[in-house]
């Protein structure tokens, strides 16, 4: 039997008298999720006396905004987590001197212009909680969408990032979580098989979805794929099944 000895995660962080919560399994799950969100669309900003974590999310995606806030609160109990409007986005922010130690992937320049490598203690957490890492990546830089195959409407997931290292980490976590994946193009990983979409729906906390759905088109208009957006406010119109036209 082989035993792998890993260095412990940071407890007392450089430049800070505060200790992040990274002891209980729930803390590791929160960290794995937040690491995915940070690598997807997060940033560390140097401030005069501290560091600011910023995670960019769509302003209408309230559940994801709350999940990111909850994950930060689990790691740093009692600290304020702020929100800032930025166009169509909401930026979740948190000030903490120890952020660079928790996210050592921070560096000069954009993530896709430099190597992104996990520390051994980070890899250990992600390998134990790959689903949380995948969820963080998709929440920040991925999406669930619809695709039409032979006139049938199927759900699928995509994760898009210009860093080959981050794409590789996402793909590895998907494999560990039991989700098969494929490369749609140079910067996009796609999950489209029905069983894998169902598994990813479980990870993302979505209820099972029946399907596939027939292609639907508006009467007198060109065919299009039915898309269900929460809170889209689209007007109710008369529809007809494409098969009956």
N, C-alpha and C positions, 0 to 999 in steps of 0.2 A: 504494500500500500504506500502510495506517495502522499506526502503531506506538504502542502504549499504554505510557507510562512510569509505573510505579507506585512509590510509596515502599517501601523495603525493610522487611521484618519487623523487629521489635525484636531487637537483639543484646544490648547492655548495657542492662539494664532499670533504670528509676528505682528508687533505694533498695536496689539489690542489686549486689554485686560479681560475681555469677554470670552466665554467658552461656548461655541455653538453646540447644539444638541445633535450628536451623532453616535448615540449609544444604542437606543432601542431600535428594533426592526422597523418601526413606523418612521423613525428619523431617517433611516437608510432609504426607505421607499420615497420619502419626500425629497431627499437629496437626489436620487436617481431621476425622479421626474423633473426637478429643477435644473439638473445638469442638461437633460435633453432640451428643455425650453431655452436655456442659455446658449447651447450650441446651435439651436435652430435660428433664433432671432433675438439673442441677448447681447449685452454689451456692458463692460465695466468702464466707468468714467472716473478719472482721478479728480478729487475735490481738494480744496486747501488743507483740510484736516481729516479727511476720510475718503472712502471709495463709495461710489453709487452704482448699484446693480440696476440695469434697465432691461426690461423684457417688453418687446413690442407685440401687441395683440390687436385684433380688430375690435373696434369700439362697441360693436353689437354682440360680441361673443362673451356675454356676461358670465356663463358658467366657467369658461376657461380663465377669465380674469380672476374669478374667485378662487379657482384651483391654484393658480400661481401665488396668489396672496396667502392662501392657506399653507402651501409648501414653505414659503419664506417664514411664516409665523411658526411653523413646526421646528425649523432649524434655529431660529432666533426668537424664542418666546418673549413676548412683551415689547418687542420693537415695533415701531410704526412702519406700516407699508403704505406708500403713497400711490396716487394715480395722477397722470398728467395727460391732457389731450394733445394729440399730435396728428392733425389732419383726420383721416379716417381711422387712425389707430389710437389706442390707449396705451400709455407707457406705464407699466408697473415698476415702481422704484423702491429701493431700500438702501439706506446708508449704513455702512459697516466697514471698519478698518480691515477686517479679515477676509473680505471677498476674494482678493488675489490668491490667498492660500486655499480657499475652498474651490476656486476655479483657476488652477494654474495654467490653463490654456490661454489665458489672457496674454496679449502681447501687442506689439506695434503693428499696425496695418490690419487689413481685413482678414478674416479667418481663412479664406480660400487662398491667400497669398503666402501662408506659412504653415508649417506642420502642426497638426492637431493630434496629440498623443495623450492618452489617459495615463495617469499615475497608477501604480499597482493597487493602491487602496481604492481608487475610483473604479478601476476595472473590476475589482472584487465586488463592489456594491452593485454595479451594473449587471454583472453576471448572475447575481442573486435576485435582482429585481429588474429583468430586462423589459417587462411589460410597462413599468412605470417610465423607463427611459424612452421607449417607443412613443408612449402617450405624450410625453413632454415635447418630443420632436415634432409630432404631428400637430399638437396644439399650437405650436409657435410657427412652424414653417411647412405645414402639410395641409391636406384637405381631404374630405370625403366628397366624392362627386358621382355623377351618373355617366354611364357609357352605353352606347347602342351597339348590339351585336345581333345581326340577322333580324332586325326589327324588334328585338326584345331589349328591355331597359334594365340594366344591371348596376348595382352600386360598386364602387371601387375606391381605393385610397391612393394618394400620391404624396410623396415627400420630395421636395425640391431644395437643393442646396448646391452652391458652386464649389464647395470644398469636397474633394475626393475622399479625404480622411473622415469627414463627418458622415458622408454617404456610406462609407465602409462600416463605421460604428453603428449607424442605424440598421444596415443590412445584417450585421452580426447579431444585434439585439433582437431583430425580427426572427432570425433563425433560432435563437435561444428561447424565444417566446412561442415557438411552434407556428410561425407565420412564414409561408413561402413568398418570395418576392422576385421581382424582375426589374431590369433596367429599361425604362421607357425611352430614355435618351441619355445624353452625357451628364445631365444635372438632375435627373429625376428617377426615383425608384417608385415602382407601381406595385400595388397589391390588388389583384383583380380576380383570382379564383374564388368561387363562391364560399368554399370552406374557410379559406384564409380571411376573406372579408368578414365572415361570421365570427371567426376567432378574434379579429381585430375589433369588431363591434363590442365583444365582451371586454376586451382590454380598455376600450374607450368609454365603457359604461353605457352603451346604447342598447335598447331593447332589440330582440330579434326582428328582422324585417322580412315579410313575405315577398315572394318574387320568383322569377323576374316579371316585370310588368310589360304589357304590350306597348308599342310605340303609340303615343297619343298626339294628335294634332288639333289645332283650332280650326273650326269649320271655315273653309274659304281661304285658309292661310297655308303656308308651306309647312311640312312636317318639322317637328322639333322634339327634343327629348324632354320629358317631364322632369322637373327639378323641384324638390320640396325644400324650401327655405323657411326656417322658423322666423316668424315675424316679418315676412317679406311684404305683407300688405298688398299682394297682387289682387286685382279685381276678379270676381267670379264671372266667368264667361261660359258660353256653351261649347262643349267639346264633343268630338265624335271619334270613335275608334278608327284608326287608320285602316284596319282590315275590312271595315264596312263601307269605305268610301269608294 
